[in-house]
Amino acid sequence: MKPLLIKLGISLIALLIIVNQTAFIIPQTQQALVLQFGEIVRVVKEPGLNVKLPFVQSLVYFDKRLIEYRTQPTEFITRNKKTGVEERVVIDAFVRYRITDPVQFFQAVRNEANLENRLGSITLANMRKTMANYSLSDLLSERRADIMSAIRAQVNAQANVAAVTGKNGEIGKASLGRGFGIEIVDLRIVRADLPGDISQATYERMRQNFTKEAKKFRAEGEEKALEITSTAERERTEIIAEAKKKAETIRGEGDGEAAKTYADAYNKDPGFFAFYRAMQAYRATLKPSETTVILPPDSGFMKHFE
């Protein structure tokens, strides 16, 4: 009985191994190549359960989704269109691509790491060639999208016409003209900055320019304030002088009118007018205090006391 159970157990284990080596599942996000002795025998793109020959066939999986590759920050040369001077710019970009032909992809680069090495070289070369015709201000303006579209088209074209070199240095006929088997979906600049040394020099130059402009504006403001203050002071002086002039004129007219009134009153009754003026003099001089006034008896000032 025991030998029979052992045989059944061994058979079951062997069956599981064969099933594991035969059946495989393709996820919805992936595609696979079935290889036999290193040669491609079948491409599986549809998700689901599939089978292969056990032990002699193997699988290589590739992603069907967008794959992102980010370049290292690299220094490029741009040209200032106003001055014609070359400018150094550090640019960090990314590329999004999709594997459209897994057979060509496998024959050309084998895996994503090899692709990104070659794709990075192509991307940087096209960026370097294109950036030489534009300035940093172009990269920071609305023209940035057009520049990126042009670079993406160039990279896509080169990636799709690249030939594949075989083990013996020969170009594979099946892969010629189809490139890496990928499609460049997007290529964009993440960051575009001046190098550190130029950034510091530019910052210092901008600071000096702004300081100079601030001093200029401050001097112009002080000059304008002084002009406004002097104008206001002059107008104040003129207004006060005009007011004093009018006041003196009115006061002179009033004094003249008062003198005329007094003269008319004096002419009507000189005696009463003299008495009235004497009473005003007495009120101003003889105040309710301990003041003593000594005058001779025949003084005209005391005649109204007789």
SERO-4910 file (N, C-alpha, C, O; in steps of 0.05 Angstrom, whole numbers):
BEGIN
 pado doro    nc1    nc2    nc3   cac1   cac2   cac3    cc1    cc2    cc3    oc1    oc2    oc3
  Met    A     17    -24      0      0      0      0     17     25      0     12     44    -14
  Lys    A     39     25     16     56     48     18     70     54     -9     71     77    -17
  Pro    A     81     33    -22     93     39    -48     74     52    -68     82     69    -84
  Leu    A     48     43    -67     28     55    -85     23     84    -79     21    101    -97
  Leu    A     22     91    -53     18    119    -45     42    136    -53     39    159    -61
  Ile    A     66    124    -50     90    139    -58     90    145    -88     96    167    -96
  Lys    A     82    125   -104     81    128   -133     60    150   -140     65    166   -158
  Leu    A     37    149   -126     16    169   -132     26    197   -125     21    217   -139
  Gly    A     40    199   -102     50    225    -94     70    236   -114     70    259   -121
  Ile    A     88    218   -122    109    226   -142     96    235   -168    104    254   -181
  Ser    A     75    219   -176     61    226   -201     47    253   -199     47    269   -218
  Leu    A     35    257   -176     20    283   -172     40    307   -172     34    327   -184
  Ile    A     63    303   -159     83    325   -159     93    330   -188     96    353   -196
  Ala    A     98    308   -202    107    311   -230     86    325   -247     93    341   -264
  Leu    A     61    318   -242     39    330   -258     37    360   -252     33    377   -270
  Leu    A     40    367   -226     39    396   -219     63    411   -231     59    434   -241
  Ile    A     86    399   -232    109    412   -244    104    416   -274    110    437   -285
  Ile    A     93    395   -287     88    397   -316     67    419   -321     70    435   -340
  Val    A     46    419   -305     25    440   -308     37    467   -304     30    486   -319
  Asn    A     54    470   -283     66    496   -277     84    505   -300     86    529   -306
  Gln    A     98    486   -313    115    493   -335    100    496   -362    110    507   -381
  Thr    A     75    487   -362     59    488   -387     40    512   -388     39    526   -407
  Ala    A     25    516   -366      5    537   -366     16    563   -355     33    562   -337
  Phe    A      8    585   -365     16    612   -355     -7    632   -360    -23    628   -378
  Ile    A     -7    653   -344    -28    673   -345    -16    700   -353      4    708   -342
  Ile    A    -28    713   -373    -19    739   -382    -37    760   -369    -61    761   -374
  Pro    A    -26    777   -351    -42    799   -340    -52    819   -361    -40    820   -383
  Gln    A    -72    834   -355    -83    853   -374    -63    875   -381    -64    887   -402
  Thr    A    -44    881   -363    -25    903   -367      1    894   -380     19    910   -384
  Gln    A      3    868   -387     28    859   -398     24    843   -424      1    835   -431
  Gln    A     46    838   -437     47    821   -461     72    804   -459     91    811   -444
  Ala    A     73    781   -474     95    763   -469    105    751   -496     90    750   -515
  Leu    A    130    743   -496    142    729   -518    148    700   -509    159    696   -487
  Val    A    141    681   -525    148    653   -519    173    646   -534    174    647   -559
  Leu    A    194    639   -520    220    633   -531    226    603   -530    219    589   -510
  Gln    A    238    592   -551    247    565   -551    276    564   -561    283    571   -583
  Phe    A    293    556   -542    322    556   -547    332    584   -556    349    586   -573
  Gly    A    320    605   -543    328    633   -549    315    645   -573    320    669   -578
  Glu    A    300    630   -588    286    641   -612    257    646   -605    244    631   -590
  Ile    A    246    668   -617    218    675   -612    200    657   -629    203    655   -654
  Val    A    182    643   -616    163    625   -630    134    636   -630    118    628   -646
  Arg    A    128    654   -611    101    663   -609    100    689   -593    116    693   -574
  Val    A     80    706   -600     75    731   -585     47    728   -573     28    722   -587
  Val    A     45    734   -547     19    733   -533     13    761   -523     27    771   -504
  Lys    A     -7    774   -535    -15    801   -526    -41    802   -511    -46    820   -496
  Glu    A    -58    782   -516    -84    782   -503    -82    770   -475    -69    750   -471
  Pro    A    -95    782   -455    -94    772   -428   -110    746   -425   -129    741   -441
  Gly    A   -102    729   -406   -116    704   -402    -97    681   -398    -73    684   -395
  Leu    A   -109    657   -398    -93    632   -393    -83    622   -420    -97    620   -440
  Asn    A    -57    614   -420    -44    604   -444    -26    580   -436    -21    575   -413
  Val    A    -17    565   -457      0    542   -452     25    544   -470     25    557   -491
  Lys    A     46    530   -462     70    528   -477     82    500   -472     73    486   -454
  Leu    A    103    494   -487    116    469   -483    133    470   -458    148    489   -454
  Pro    A    130    450   -441    144    451   -415    174    446   -420    182    431   -437
  Phe    A    190    460   -404    219    456   -402    235    467   -426    258    475   -423
  Val    A    223    467   -449    238    476   -473    231    504   -481    245    517   -496
  Gln    A    208    514   -471    200    541   -478    199    558   -453    192    549   -431
  Ser    A    207    584   -456    207    603   -434    192    628   -441    184    632   -464
  Leu    A    188    646   -422    172    670   -426    188    695   -419    205    695   -401
  Val    A    183    716   -435    194    743   -429    170    762   -429    157    765   -449
  Tyr    A    166    776   -407    143    794   -404    152    823   -410    174    832   -403
  Phe    A    133    838   -422    137    867   -427    111    882   -419     89    871   -423
  Asp    A    115    906   -409     92    922   -400     78    934   -424     91    943   -443
  Lys    A     51    934   -423     36    947   -445     29    976   -438     19    990   -455
  Arg    A     34    984   -413     27   1011   -405     49   1031   -413     70   1023   -423
  Leu    A     43   1057   -408     63   1077   -413     86   1074   -393     82   1070   -369
  Ile    A    111   1076   -403    135   1073   -387    149   1100   -387    153   1112   -409
  Glu    A    157   1110   -364    170   1136   -363    200   1133   -358    209   1118   -341
  Tyr    A    215   1148   -374    244   1148   -371    252   1177   -366    245   1195   -382
  Arg    A    267   1183   -345    275   1210   -339    305   1213   -343    321   1198   -332
  Thr    A    313   1234   -359    341   1239   -364    354   1252   -340    341   1264   -323
  Gln    A    380   1249   -338    395   1263   -318    398   1292   -325    398   1299   -348
  Pro    A    398   1310   -304    402   1339   -311    428   1343   -327    450   1335   -319
  Thr    A    424   1355   -350    446   1358   -369    449   1387   -378    429   1401   -380
  Glu    A    473   1395   -382    478   1423   -390    477   1425   -421    489   1410   -435
  Phe    A    461   1445   -430    458   1450   -459    467   1479   -465    469   1496   -447
  Ile    A    472   1484   -490    480   1511   -499    456   1522   -515    447   1511   -534
  Thr    A    446   1545   -506    425   1560   -520    437   1586   -530    459   1594   -522
  Arg    A    421   1600   -546    431   1626   -557    412   1648   -551    388   1646   -556
  Asn    A    422   1670   -540    406   1693   -534    402   1708   -561    421   1718   -573
  Lys    A    377   1711   -569    371   1722   -596    376   1753   -596    382   1764   -618
  Lys    A    375   1766   -574    379   1795   -573    409   1801   -575    417   1819   -590
  Thr    A    425   1787   -560    454   1793   -559    470   1774   -577    493   1780   -583
  Gly    A    459   1751   -584    473   1731   -599    493   1715   -583    509   1700   -594
  Val    A    493   1719   -557    513   1706   -539    502   1678   -531    478   1675   -526
  Glu    A    520   1659   -530    512   1632   -522    508   1631   -492    523   1644   -476
  Glu    A    487   1616   -483    481   1614   -455    480   1584   -447    471   1567   -462
  Arg    A    490   1578   -423    490   1551   -413    464   1547   -396    457   1564   -380
  Val    A    451   1525   -402    426   1519   -388    426   1490   -379    433   1472   -395
  Val    A    417   1484   -355    414   1457   -345    385   1449   -348    367   1462   -337
  Ile    A    381   1427   -362    354   1418   -369    350   1389   -359    367   1372   -363
  Asp    A    327   1385   -346    319   1358   -336    293   1351   -351    273   1365   -347
  Ala    A    293   1329   -367    270   1322   -383    261   1293   -377    276   1278   -365
  Phe    A    237   1286   -386    228   1258   -384    215   1250   -411    205   1267   -426
  Val    A    216   1224   -416    204   1212   -440    185   1191   -432    191   1174   -415
  Arg    A    161   1191   -443    141   1170   -439    138   1155   -465    133   1166   -486
  Tyr    A    141   1128   -463    139   1112   -487    123   1087   -482    117   1080   -459
  Arg    A    114   1074   -503     99   1049   -501    111   1028   -520    119   1035   -542
  Ile    A    113   1003   -511    124    982   -528    102    972   -546     82    960   -538
  Thr    A    105    978   -572     84    971   -592     91    945   -607     73    932   -617
  Asp    A    116    938   -608    124    913   -622    144    898   -604    168    903   -605
  Pro    A    134    880   -587    151    866   -569    173    849   -583    195    846   -572
  Val    A    167    838   -607    187    823   -621    211    841   -629    234    834   -624
  Gln    A    204    864   -641    225    882   -649    240    893   -624    264    897   -624
  Phe    A    225    898   -603    237    909   -578    257    889   -567    279    896   -560
  Phe    A    250    863   -567    268    842   -556    292    839   -573    314    836   -563
  Gln    A    289    839   -600    311    836   -618    330    860   -617    354    857   -621
  Ala    A    319    884   -613    335    908   -613    350    913   -587    374    918   -588
  Val    A    336    912   -565    348    920   -540    346    900   -517    358    904   -496
  Arg    A    329    880   -521    326    858   -501    309    867   -477    290    853   -469
  Asn    A    316    890   -464    302    898   -440    301    928   -438    313    942   -454
  Glu    A    286    938   -418    282    967   -415    307    981   -408    311   1004   -416
  Ala    A    325    969   -392    350    982   -384    367    989   -409    377   1011   -411
  Asn    A    369    970   -427    385    975   -451    371    996   -469    385   1013   -481
  Leu    A    345    995   -470    331   1015   -486    336   1043   -475    341   1061   -491
  Glu    A    334   1046   -449    336   1073   -438    364   1084   -442    368   1108   -444
  Asn    A    385   1067   -442    412   1076   -448    413   1088   -476    425   1109   -481
  Arg    A    402   1073   -496    403   1082   -523    383   1105   -528    389   1124   -543
  Leu    A    360   1103   -516    340   1124   -519    350   1150   -507    344   1172   -517
  Gly    A    364   1148   -484    374   1172   -472    394   1186   -490    395   1211   -491
  Ser    A    411   1171   -503    431   1183   -521    417   1197   -544    425   1219   -552
  Ile    A    397   1184   -556    382   1197   -578    368   1222   -569    368   1242   -583
  Thr    A    355   1220   -545    340   1244   -535    359   1267   -530    352   1290   -538
  Leu    A    381   1262   -516    399   1284   -510    412   1296   -535    416   1320   -537
  Ala    A    418   1279   -555    430   1289   -580    410   1308   -595    418   1329   -604
  Asn    A    385   1300   -596    365   1317   -610    359   1342   -594    354   1363   -605
  Met    A    358   1339   -567    354   1363   -551    377   1383   -554    373   1407   -556
  Arg    A    402   1372   -555    425   1390   -557    424   1404   -584    431   1428   -586
  Lys    A    417   1390   -606    416   1402   -632    394   1423   -634    397   1444   -647
  Thr    A    371   1417   -622    348   1436   -624    352   1460   -606    345   1483   -613
  Met    A    362   1456   -581    365   1477   -562    384   1499   -572    382   1522   -563
  Ala    A    402   1492   -589    422   1511   -599    409   1533   -616    421   1554   -620
  Asn    A    384   1528   -625    370   1548   -641    351   1566   -625    337   1583   -635
  Tyr    A    349   1561   -599    330   1575   -582    344   1587   -557    367   1580   -551
  Ser    A    330   1604   -544    341   1617   -519    327   1606   -495    306   1593   -497
  Leu    A    338   1613   -472    324   1605   -447    297   1617   -444    278   1604   -434
  Ser    A    294   1642   -453    267   1655   -452    247   1640   -469    223   1639   -462
  Asp    A    256   1628   -492    237   1612   -508    228   1587   -493    204   1580   -494
  Leu    A    246   1575   -478    238   1551   -462    219   1557   -440    205   1540   -430
  Leu    A    219   1583   -431    202   1591   -409    177   1605   -419    161   1615   -402
  Ser    A    173   1605   -445    150   1619   -456    130   1598   -468    134   1574   -464
  Glu    A    110   1608   -482     90   1591   -494    102   1574   -517     89   1555   -527
  Arg    A    126   1581   -527    138   1566   -549    149   1540   -539    158   1523   -555
  Arg    A    150   1536   -513    161   1511   -501    147   1486   -512    160   1466   -518
  Ala    A    121   1487   -514    106   1464   -524    114   1457   -552    116   1433   -559
  Asp    A    117   1477   -569    125   1472   -597    153   1460   -599    158   1442   -615
  Ile    A    171   1470   -582    198   1460   -581    198   1431   -573    212   1414   -585
  Met    A    183   1424   -552    182   1396   -543    169   1378   -564    178   1355   -567
  Ser    A    149   1388   -578    136   1372   -599    156   1366   -622    157   1343   -632
  Ala    A    172   1385   -629    192   1381   -650    213   1361   -641    221   1343   -657
  Ile    A    222   1362   -616    242   1343   -606    230   1315   -604    243   1295   -612
  Arg    A    205   1313   -595    192   1287   -594    189   1274   -621    194   1250   -624
  Ala    A    182   1290   -642    180   1279   -669    207   1269   -679    208   1248   -691
  Gln    A    229   1284   -673    255   1275   -681    263   1249   -667    274   1231   -680
  Val    A    259   1248   -641    266   1224   -626    250   1200   -635    260   1178   -638
  Asn    A    224   1205   -640    206   1183   -649    216   1172   -676    216   1148   -681
  Ala    A    223   1191   -694    232   1182   -720    258   1166   -718    260   1145   -731
  Gln    A    277   1175   -702    302   1160   -700    298   1133   -686    311   1113   -693
  Ala    A    280   1132   -666    275   1107   -651    262   1087   -669    264   1063   -664
  Asn    A    247   1096   -689    233   1078   -707    248   1070   -732    238   1053   -747
  Val    A    271   1081   -736    287   1073   -760    313   1061   -752    329   1054   -769
  Ala    A    318   1058   -726    344   1047   -717    346   1018   -725    327   1003   -721
  Ala    A    368   1010   -735    373    982   -743    384    967   -719    394    979   -700
  Val    A    381    941   -719    390    924   -698    414    908   -706    415    896   -728
  Thr    A    434    909   -689    459    895   -695    458    867   -682    454    866   -657
  Gly    A    463    846   -697    462    819   -686    488    812   -672    506    828   -668
  Lys    A    490    786   -664    514    777   -649    539    779   -666    560    784   -656
  Asn    A    537    774   -692    560    774   -710    564    801   -723    580    803   -742
  Gly    A    551    822   -713    554    848   -725    537    853   -749    539    874   -762
  Glu    A    519    834   -756    502    837   -779    476    850   -771    467    847   -748
  Ile    A    463    864   -790    438    877   -785    415    858   -790    413    846   -812
  Gly    A    398    855   -770    376    837   -773    356    846   -794    347    869   -793
  Lys    A    349    829   -813    331    838   -835    303    843   -825    290    862   -834
  Ala    A    294    828   -806    266    831   -797    263    857   -781    241    868   -780
  Ser    A    284    866   -769    282    890   -752    289    916   -767    284    937   -756
  Leu    A    301    914   -790    310    938   -804    286    956   -811    267    947   -823
  Gly    A    289    982   -803    267   1001   -809    246   1002   -788    228   1020   -790
  Arg    A    246    985   -768    225    985   -748    236    995   -721    221    997   -702
  Gly    A    262   1000   -720    273   1012   -696    271    995   -671    276    971   -672
  Phe    A    264   1008   -649    263    995   -623    236    982   -617    233    969   -596
  Gly    A    217    985   -635    191    973   -630    175    989   -609    159    977   -594
  Ile    A    180   1015   -607    166   1031   -587    154   1056   -600    160   1062   -623
  Glu    A    137   1069   -585    125   1094   -594    130   1115   -572    122   1111   -549
  Ile    A    142   1138   -580    147   1160   -560    120   1175   -558    112   1188   -577
  Val    A    108   1174   -535     82   1187   -531     85   1215   -522     69   1233   -530
  Asp    A    104   1220   -505    107   1247   -494    137   1252   -487    151   1234   -479
  Leu    A    145   1277   -490    172   1286   -482    169   1314   -473    160   1332   -487
  Arg    A    177   1319   -448    174   1345   -436    198   1353   -419    213   1336   -409
  Ile    A    201   1379   -415    221   1390   -397    209   1392   -369    189   1404   -365
  Val    A    223   1380   -350    215   1382   -322    225   1408   -310    211   1422   -295
  Arg    A    250   1414   -316    263   1438   -303    284   1449   -323    299   1434   -335
  Ala    A    285   1475   -325    305   1489   -341    316   1512   -325    302   1532   -320
  Asp    A    341   1509   -316    354   1529   -299    382   1536   -309    393   1521   -325
  Leu    A    391   1558   -300    419   1565   -306    437   1549   -287    429   1542   -265
  Pro    A    462   1543   -296    481   1530   -277    485   1546   -252    480   1570   -251
  Gly    A    496   1532   -232    499   1545   -205    515   1570   -206    508   1590   -194
  Asp    A    538   1569   -220    556   1593   -220    543   1616   -235    545   1639   -226
  Ile    A    530   1610   -257    516   1631   -273    492   1641   -258    486   1665   -258
  Ser    A    478   1623   -244    454   1632   -228    463   1653   -207    449   1673   -203
  Gln    A    485   1647   -193    494   1665   -172    503   1692   -184    497   1713   -173
  Ala    A    517   1690   -207    526   1715   -220    502   1731   -230    501   1756   -228
  Thr    A    482   1717   -241    458   1730   -251    442   1742   -229    432   1765   -231
  Tyr    A    440   1728   -206    426   1738   -183    440   1764   -173    427   1784   -166
  Glu    A    467   1763   -172    481   1787   -162    478   1810   -181    475   1833   -172
  Arg    A    478   1805   -207    475   1826   -227    446   1838   -225    443   1862   -226
  Met    A    427   1820   -222    399   1830   -219    396   1846   -194    382   1866   -193
  Arg    A    409   1837   -172    407   1851   -147    419   1879   -149    408   1899   -140
  Gln    A    442   1881   -163    455   1907   -167    437   1925   -185    435   1949   -179
  Asn    A    425   1913   -206    408   1929   -223    384   1939   -208    376   1963   -211
  Phe    A    372   1922   -192    348   1930   -177    355   1951   -156    340   1970   -151
  Thr    A    379   1948   -143    388   1968   -124    392   1995   -137    385   2016   -126
  Lys    A    404   1994   -161    409   2019   -176    382   2032   -184    379   2056   -181
  Glu    A    363   2016   -193    337   2027   -200    323   2038   -176    310   2058   -177
  Ala    A    326   2023   -153    313   2033   -128    324   2060   -120    309   2078   -112
  Lys    A    351   2063   -121    363   2088   -114    354   2110   -133    349   2133   -125
  Lys    A    351   2103   -159    342   2123   -179    313   2132   -173    307   2155   -172
  Phe    A    296   2112   -167    268   2119   -161    266   2135   -135    250   2153   -133
  Arg    A    283   2127   -115    283   2142    -90    292   2171    -94    280   2189    -82
  Ala    A    313   2175   -110    323   2202   -115    301   2218   -130    297   2242   -124
  Glu    A    289   2206   -150    267   2219   -165    244   2226   -147    232   2248   -149
  Gly    A    238   2208   -128    216   2213   -109    223   2236    -90    206   2253    -85
  Glu    A    248   2236    -80    256   2258    -63    256   2285    -78    247   2305    -67
  Glu    A    265   2284   -103    265   2309   -119    236   2318   -124    230   2342   -122
  Lys    A    218   2300   -129    190   2307   -134    178   2318   -108    163   2337   -108
  Ala    A    184   2305    -85    174   2314    -59    184   2342    -53    168   2359    -43
  Leu    A    209   2347    -59    220   2374    -54    207   2394    -72    201   2417    -63
  Glu    A    202   2387    -96    188   2405   -115    160   2411   -106    151   2434   -106
  Ile    A    146   2390    -97    118   2394    -87    119   2411    -62    102   2429    -59
  Thr    A    138   2406    -43    140   2421    -19    146   2451    -24    134   2468    -12
  Ser    A    165   2456    -42    172   2484    -48    149   2498    -62    144   2522    -57
  Thr    A    135   2484    -79    112   2496    -93     90   2503    -72     78   2524    -73
  Ala    A     85   2484    -54     65   2489    -33     73   2512    -15     56   2529     -7
  Glu    A     99   2513     -8    108   2535      9    106   2562     -5     98   2582      7
  Arg    A    113   2562    -31    110   2587    -46     81   2596    -47     75   2619    -44
  Glu    A     63   2577    -53     35   2584    -55     25   2593    -28      8   2611    -26
  Arg    A     35   2581     -6     26   2589     21     35   2618     26     19   2634     36
  Thr    A     60   2624     19     70   2651     24     55   2671      8     48   2693     17
  Glu    A     48   2664    -18     33   2682    -34      5   2686    -24     -5   2709    -24
  Ile    A     -8   2665    -14    -35   2667     -3    -35   2685     22    -52   2702     26
  Ile    A    -15   2680     40    -13   2696     65     -8   2726     58    -20   2743     70
  Ala    A     10   2730     39     16   2758     32     -9   2772     20    -15   2795     25
  Glu    A    -23   2757      3    -47   2768     -9    -68   2773     12    -83   2794     11
  Ala    A    -70   2755     32    -90   2759     54    -83   2783     71   -100   2799     78
  Lys    A    -56   2786     77    -48   2809     93    -53   2835     78    -62   2855     89
  Lys    A    -48   2834     52    -53   2858     35    -82   2866     36    -89   2889     40
  Lys    A   -100   2846     33   -128   2851     34   -136   2861     62   -153   2878     65
  Ala    A   -124   2849     82   -131   2857    110   -123   2886    115   -138   2901    127
  Glu    A    -98   2893    106    -89   2921    110   -107   2940     94   -113   2962    104
  Thr    A   -115   2931     71   -133   2949     55   -159   2953     69   -169   2975     71
  Ile    A   -170   2930     79   -196   2932     93   -193   2948    118   -210   2964    126
  Arg    A   -170   2943    133   -166   2958    158   -163   2988    152   -173   3005    167
  Gly    A   -149   2995    131   -145   3023    124   -172   3036    116   -178   3058    124
  Glu    A   -188   3021    101   -214   3031     94   -231   3035    119   -246   3054    122
  Gly    A   -229   3015    138   -244   3017    163   -235   3041    180   -251   3056    191
  Asp    A   -208   3044    182   -198   3067    197   -207   3094    184   -214   3113    198
  Gly    A   -206   3094    158   -215   3119    144   -244   3125    150   -252   3147    154
  Glu    A   -260   3103    149   -288   3107    154   -293   3115    183   -310   3132    188
  Ala    A   -278   3103    201   -280   3111    229   -272   3140    234   -285   3155    248
  Ala    A   -250   3148    221   -241   3176    224   -262   3195    213   -268   3216    224
  Lys    A   -274   3187    190   -294   3204    178   -319   3206    197   -331   3227    200
  Thr    A   -326   3183    209   -349   3182    227   -343   3200    252   -360   3216    260
  Tyr    A   -318   3196    263   -311   3214    286   -311   3243    278   -320   3260    293
  Ala    A   -301   3249    255   -300   3277    246   -328   3289    243   -333   3312    251
  Asp    A   -345   3273    231   -373   3283    228   -386   3287    255   -400   3307    259
  Ala    A   -381   3268    274   -392   3271    301   -381   3296    315   -396   3310    329
  Tyr    A   -355   3301    312   -342   3324    324   -353   3350    313   -358   3369    328
  Asn    A   -358   3350    287   -368   3375    275   -397   3380    284   -405   3403    287
  Lys    A   -412   3359    289   -439   3364    298   -440   3375    327   -457   3393    332
  Asp    A   -423   3366    346   -424   3375    373   -396   3372    385   -389   3352    397
  Pro    A   -379   3392    380   -352   3390    390   -349   3388    420   -332   3373    430
  Gly    A   -366   3400    434   -365   3400    463   -370   3371    474   -356   3361    491
  Phe    A   -392   3360    464   -398   3332    473   -377   3313    465   -370   3295    480
  Phe    A   -366   3316    441   -345   3298    432   -320   3300    449   -308   3279    455
  Ala    A   -313   3325    457   -290   3328    475   -296   3315    502   -278   3302    514
  Phe    A   -321   3318    512   -328   3306    537   -327   3275    535   -317   3262    554
  Tyr    A   -336   3264    514   -336   3235    510   -308   3224    509   -302   3203    520
  Arg    A   -290   3238    495   -263   3229    493   -249   3231    521   -232   3214    528
  Ala    A   -256   3252    536   -245   3254    562   -254   3232    580   -238   3221    596
  Met    A   -279   3224    579   -289   3202    595   -275   3176    588   -268   3161    606
  Gln    A   -269   3171    562   -255   3147    554   -226   3148    565   -215   3127    573
  Ala    A   -214   3172    565   -187   3174    577   -188   3169    607   -170   3155    617
  Tyr    A   -208   3180    621   -210   3175    649   -213   3145    655   -201   3134    673
  Arg    A   -230   3131    639   -235   3102    643   -209   3086    640   -203   3067    654
  Ala    A   -193   3094    620   -168   3080    615   -147   3086    636   -129   3070    642
  Thr    A   -148   3111    648   -127   3119    666   -134   3114    695   -118   3103    710
  Leu    A   -158   3123    703   -166   3121    731   -180   3095    737   -204   3094    739
  Lys    A   -165   3073    738   -176   3047    743   -181   3042    773   -167   3055    789
  Pro    A   -199   3025    780   -204   3019    809   -181   3005    822   -182   2981    826
  Ser    A   -161   3020    828   -137   3009    842   -125   3031    859   -137   3052    862
  Glu    A   -102   3026    870    -89   3046    887    -71   3064    871    -52   3075    882
  Thr    A    -77   3068    845    -61   3086    828    -65   3115    837    -87   3124    842
  Thr    A    -43   3129    838    -44   3158    845    -34   3174    821    -13   3169    810
  Val    A    -51   3194    814    -44   3211    791    -40   3240    802    -57   3251    816
  Ile    A    -17   3252    796    -11   3279    806     -9   3297    782      8   3294    765
  Leu    A    -27   3317    780    -28   3336    758    -30   3364    769    -41   3368    791
  Pro    A    -21   3383    755    -25   3411    764    -54   3419    763    -69   3407    747
  Pro    A    -63   3439    778    -92   3446    779   -102   3457    753   -125   3454    746
  Asp    A    -84   3469    738    -94   3481    713    -91   3462    689    -92   3471    666
  Ser    A    -87   3436    694    -84   3416    672   -111   3413    658   -132   3413    670
  Gly    A   -109   3412    631   -133   3409    615   -146   3381    619   -170   3377    614
  Phe    A   -130   3362    628   -140   3335    632   -160   3334    654   -178   3316    654
  Met    A   -158   3353    674   -176   3352    697   -198   3373    696   -212   3378    716
  Lys    A   -202   3385    673   -221   3407    672   -250   3398    677   -266   3413    686
  His    A   -256   3373    670   -283   3363    674   -289   3357    703   -312   3350    709
  Phe    A   -269   3358    721   -273   3355    749   -279   3381    763   -285   3381    787
  Glu    A   -277   3403    749   -282   3429    762   -311   3433    769   -319   3453    780
***
